[in-house]
Amino acid sequence: MTLFVQHNRYQAGRFKRFYVEITGAIFGEYTNLIGYFNLRQTNLELSNENAYLRSQIPQSYQVFDRKLFIVNDSIYRLQYEYIQARIISNSTNRRNNYVMINKGSHLGVRDGMAVISPTGVVGVVKAVSNNFASIQSLLHSDSRLSAKIKRGNFAGSVVWDGRSFETVQLIDIPLHFDVQVGDTVITSGFSLDFPEGILVGAVSTIRTRPGDNFHTLDVKLSTDFNSIDHVYVVRNLARNELNQLQKQHKRDE
């Protein structure tokens, strides 16, 4: 076979094309297989990079003036850091749902920290061990999140009625605001834990009962709780300072 191919140009050319096609197909399948097994590592690397990039966006910084009455003499101080984590347990079919992640106190995760996904809000950390943390999902009867309609800047509270894992409710939006289906809902920034501007979802239904002074809005969540894999735990570096001020205000009242 070797002699036949070596001494006949036509057969040699056909054999080379056949060889390249076969070996190319084999290596292509091999590469696809290796790539499949490397997906988890690739996702982890991308998630870590996203956590770093999130910490660099303007919403993660707080502006502090160096001197009074000098508008242009100011610096940016990092306010939010993001800890990448992977979900190891999740529920969506209960009245009170929780998410568990593979990061804990040894990496700085603490009770009360906000948790978000690449597509929006997930919940709040409720219990922490050395290596793991339990998150109260947005799909929880006690969940309450300060949010606002991006168009118009009207703030209210996001709650969950327990019916659908795809939809939450935004309440306390005043009647005089002309809310529309499709309006974007984001975090308000009034919470100590969530940065302003994190996506919650979009208004899907507007409900107003006679005699009410506020709208009740159904909001289609931007986060698919059945498919989330990686999340970010948000660390507010100014939380202790803000918390002390809130405590002082309560004592003064």
N, C-alpha and C positions, 0 to 999 in steps of 0.2 A: 504493500500500500504506500509506504514511504517512497520507494523507488519510483512508483507510478506517478505520484504527485510531483516529485522533484524533477522529473524529466519531461513533464507535459505542462506547458504554460497555462493552457485553458483550464485543465483539471486543478492545477495549483491555485489559480485565481479563484475558482469556485470553492475550493476547500478553505481558503483563507477567509472568504466572505462568510462561509458557513461557520467556521471556527469563531470568528468575531461575533457573529450573531448569537451563537450558543453561549459563549463565555460571557458576553454582555448581558444576556438574559439571566444567567446564573448569578453574576455579581450584582445585577440590579435587584434580584430577589433577596440576595444576602444583605445588601445595603438596606432594603426596606425592612427586613427582619431585625437587623441591628438597630435601625432607627426606631422601630416600634418599642424595643426593650429599653431604649434610651429616652423615651418620651417623658418618663417620670423625672429623670435627672434634668432634662431640658426644661420642663415646666417649673422645676424648683429653681433653676438658674434664672429663668425669666421672671418668676415671682419675686426673687430676691432683688433683681434689678429694678422691678416696678416699685418695690418698697423703698429703695434708695431714691428713685426718681420722684415718688410721691413726697418724700421729705424735702425735695428741692423746689416744689411748686410754691407760688406766692401765698396760697392759703395756709401753708405750713409755717409761715413766718408772721411775727407780730412786729409792728413798727413802734419803735421807742425813740422819742426825741432826746437828743443829748442835752439841749439847752432849751429853756422856755422861750417862746415867742420867735424861735428861729425855725421857720417852716422847712427849709431845705436841708438843715443840718440834722439828719436822722439816720439811724442804722436799722437793719433788719436783724431780729433775734429769732432763732429757731424756736417754734412753739410746739410743733407736733413731730413725733417720730413714728415710724411704722415698723412693726415686727411681723415678718412673714411667718405664716403657719399653715399647716395642712389639716384638713378636716378628717377625723378618724371615726366620727359617729354623728349622725344627724337624723332628726325626725321632723315630719311635716303633717302627720295624720292625727295628732293629739290636740287637746285643748291648750296644753302648755308644752311647747316644744323647746328642745335644747340642742345645742351643737357642741361637740367636744373637739378640741384641737390638740396638736402634739407639742405645744409650747407651754411652759409654766413659769413659776416664780424665778427659776434659775436664770431665765433670760429676760426678766423684768416685767412679766405679765402680772397685773394686779387686778383686784376686784374693782368693778366700775368702769374699766376701760372699754372704749367703743371698739366694735369689730365691724369691718367692712369687707366687701369683696371687690374684684375689679369692676363690677357692674353696679354696686350700690350698697346700701345699709344691710347688715346682717343681724346685729344685736349688741348685747352688753355682757361683759365678763361677770359671772356671778360666784364662781368658786374656782380656786386655784390650788394645785399641788406643785411639787418641784418641777415636774415634767409635763403636766397637762393642765388644761383649763376648761371649765364648763361655761358655756355662753347661753344666756337667756335669749332665745331667738326673738326676732320681731314678731314671729307667729306665736305669741304667748298672751294669755289673758291679762297679765299684769304689765305688758309692754306699753310704754308711753314715750313717744319721741317728739321733741319740738321740731317742727318742720314748717316750711312756707311754700307758697306758690311763687315760683320764680318771676313770673310776669305779674307785677304789682306788689310783690314783696309782702303779702299778707301772711302772717304766721298763725299756726294752730297746733293741734296735737294729733299725732298718728297713733291710732289704737287698732286692735284686731278683734273682729267679731267672731272669730273661730270658724267661719264658714269655708273659705277657700284659701289654700296656701299661695294663691296667685294675687290676692287682693287684700289690702288693708283699708282703713277708713281715716280720713282727715277731717277732724271736727273743729269747731270754733272759728270757722271762716265767716266773717260778717256778711249779711245779706246784701249790703250795698255794693259789694265787690262783684263784678260781672265775670264770675268764673266760667270757664269754657272747657268742654271735653277736649282732652289732649294737652291741657296745661301741665307743665313740668313741675313736679314737687321735689324739693331739695331740703336738706337739713338747714335749720335757721341760724345755727351758730350760737344760740342762746344757752345751750347745754355746756357743761364743763368738759364733756367727753368727746362730742362729735364736732369736727371742724365744720365750718359753714360751706355749703355748696355740694355736699355729698348727695348723689342722686338717690331718691326714694322710688320714684315711678312717675306715672302720668295719670291724670284724672280720667276715669272711664265712665263714671255715672255721677250725676248731680241730684241729690235728694233734699227737698225742703218741705218740712211739715208746716201746715197752717199754724200760725202763732209763734213759730220759732224765730229767733233773731239771727240764727247762724245756719249756714249750709252744712250738710253732712255729705262728704264726697267719698266715693269709692276710688281707690288709687290702684291701678295695675302696677305691681311691683316690677322694678327693673331687674331685680335679682331672682333667678330661678332657683328656689331653695332645694329643688330636687336634684340639681346638677352641680352645685357649687363644690369646688375641690380645694382651692387655696383661698386664704383670707389674710387680712392684715389687721393686727391689733394696734390701735392708735394710742400712743402715749402722749398725753398733754403735759408738757414740761412745766407749764405754769399752773397746773391744777391745784397744788398745795397752797400756793399764794392766793389764788382765787377762792379756794375753799375757806381759808381763814377769813377773808373779807366777808364772805356770805355768813359765816358764823357770827361775826361781829355785828352785821346788820340785824340778824335775828335777836341777838342779845339786846340791841338798842331798841328794837320794837317792843 
